[in-house]
Amino acid sequence: MTSDAQEQNVREVREVRDVSDAGGTGLGEDSPQEWYADDGLWVDFAPAMFSGDRADTVAALVREAALLDFPAGSRVLDLCCGPGLFLVPLAERGYQVTGVDLSPAMLERARAACDRAGADVELVRADMLDYTEPGGYDVILNVFTSFGYFTDPADNLQVLRNARRSLAPGGRLLVDVMGKEVLAGWIGRPQAVDLPDGSYVVQRDTVLDSWRRLRTDWTLVRGDTARTSTIHSFLYSAAELHDLFVEAGFTDVEIFGDFDGGPYDHHSRRLIVQGRTS
Ligand SMILES: C[S@@+](CC[C@H](N)C(=O)[O-])C[C@H]1O[C@@H](n2cnc3c(N)ncnc32)[C@H](O)[C@@H]1O
């Protein structure tokens, strides 16, 4: 390879492909003005959601978890990758990795993390409501409650249908959320998390629509200023998410309580649903 070609290759690897409606790096007029499209929300609450401790936990999880053990070279999409906590460990495990996210700021952080680690990861800016790459992946991950964001239930189903379309035959989708049964055990009291810079975040959950949806108010208190954002998401029981996978056309749908393949029961902290394409 000539040095020009090498330079071109590096540039291709490093850039973020934008297939969102917005184009460019900012949100355009056609972009959704929904809560999840607020870049500032992800940036402001990043220290609480994407902490260094969580990054270490994720790296260990990806190295060891049975449900993340795929054949070497598998094409893995991290749908809603955020700042990329899973991307580098997945690439280090020997997979061909792509990250998709709507937030330019999160993709910038993901790009920087991959570059620092020398990980060859493709990054795409896209809305999960539209994104498909027919037959393009062997595995799609959607983790840390990045599902159920759309107000219309049909849109959340569409995300699963898009994923099915983007999987090769025999491929699998894993969705990891906080299950309704688990949430019911501790919801009610606001929770506060202290951040290393002295600021803190208070999280308060409210159940809506007869347990169909959850409203989470996040307040970040830094010095004498406070910023509040509200996240709305659908809540799913294991049976409901299972049935949604089936409706989207997945087969062999299985329910787990952790990435080691443990059962989803009263000890579980997460609800993980895996479906396959035929
Ligand atoms: C809770 S974070 C999880 C990030 C990552 N999966 C992790 O484990 O750290 C949710 C992510 O979903 C992205 N997101 C929200 N709505 C989206 C959409 N409609 N399409 C694509 N990404 C979206 C956000 O920008 C954010 O990075």
The ligand as an SDF file (V2000), in Angstrom:
LIG
                    3D

 27 29  0  0  0  0  0  0  0  0999 V2000
  -28.4190    4.7730   27.6120 C   0  0  0  0  0  0  0  0  0  0  0  0
  -27.3170    5.1800   26.3180 S   0  0  0  0  0  0  0  0  0  0  0  0
  -26.4930    3.6130   26.1070 C   0  0  0  0  0  0  0  0  0  0  0  0
  -25.2120    3.6910   25.3310 C   0  0  0  0  0  0  0  0  0  0  0  0
  -24.4350    2.3760   25.2160 C   0  0  0  0  0  0  0  0  0  0  0  0
  -25.2570    1.3280   24.6360 N   0  0  0  0  0  0  0  0  0  0  0  0
  -23.8500    1.9320   26.5280 C   0  0  0  0  0  0  0  0  0  0  0  0
  -24.0260    0.7580   26.8890 O   0  0  0  0  0  0  0  0  0  0  0  0
  -23.1790    2.7160   27.1820 O   0  0  0  0  0  0  0  0  0  0  0  0
  -28.3740    5.2970   24.9050 C   0  0  0  0  0  0  0  0  0  0  0  0
  -27.7170    5.7290   23.6190 C   0  0  0  0  0  0  0  0  0  0  0  0
  -28.7000    5.6280   22.5830 O   0  0  0  0  0  0  0  0  0  0  0  0
  -28.5150    6.6930   21.6680 C   0  0  0  0  0  0  0  0  0  0  0  0
  -29.8000    6.9040   20.9700 N   0  0  0  0  0  0  0  0  0  0  0  0
  -30.9180    7.4530   21.4910 C   0  0  0  0  0  0  0  0  0  0  0  0
  -31.8890    7.4650   20.5830 N   0  0  0  0  0  0  0  0  0  0  0  0
  -31.3730    6.9250   19.4580 C   0  0  0  0  0  0  0  0  0  0  0  0
  -31.9060    6.6830   18.1660 C   0  0  0  0  0  0  0  0  0  0  0  0
  -33.1700    6.9900   17.8740 N   0  0  0  0  0  0  0  0  0  0  0  0
  -31.1030    6.1040   17.2330 N   0  0  0  0  0  0  0  0  0  0  0  0
  -29.8060    5.8050   17.5340 C   0  0  0  0  0  0  0  0  0  0  0  0
  -29.2470    6.0310   18.7420 N   0  0  0  0  0  0  0  0  0  0  0  0
  -30.0300    6.5740   19.7020 C   0  0  0  0  0  0  0  0  0  0  0  0
  -28.0940    7.8540   22.5370 C   0  0  0  0  0  0  0  0  0  0  0  0
  -27.4570    8.8500   21.7820 O   0  0  0  0  0  0  0  0  0  0  0  0
  -27.2010    7.1570   23.5730 C   0  0  0  0  0  0  0  0  0  0  0  0
  -25.8700    7.1840   23.1600 O   0  0  0  0  0  0  0  0  0  0  0  0
  1  2  1  0
  2  3  1  0
  2 10  1  0
  3  4  1  0
  4  5  1  0
  5  6  1  0
  5  7  1  0
  7  8  2  0
  7  9  1  0
 10 11  1  0
 11 12  1  0
 11 26  1  0
 12 13  1  0
 13 14  1  0
 13 24  1  0
 14 15  1  0
 14 23  1  0
 15 16  2  0
 16 17  1  0
 17 18  1  0
 17 23  2  0
 18 19  1  0
 18 20  2  0
 20 21  1  0
 21 22  2  0
 22 23  1  0
 24 25  1  0
 24 26  1  0
 26 27  1  0
M  CHG  2   2   1   9  -1
M  END
$$$$
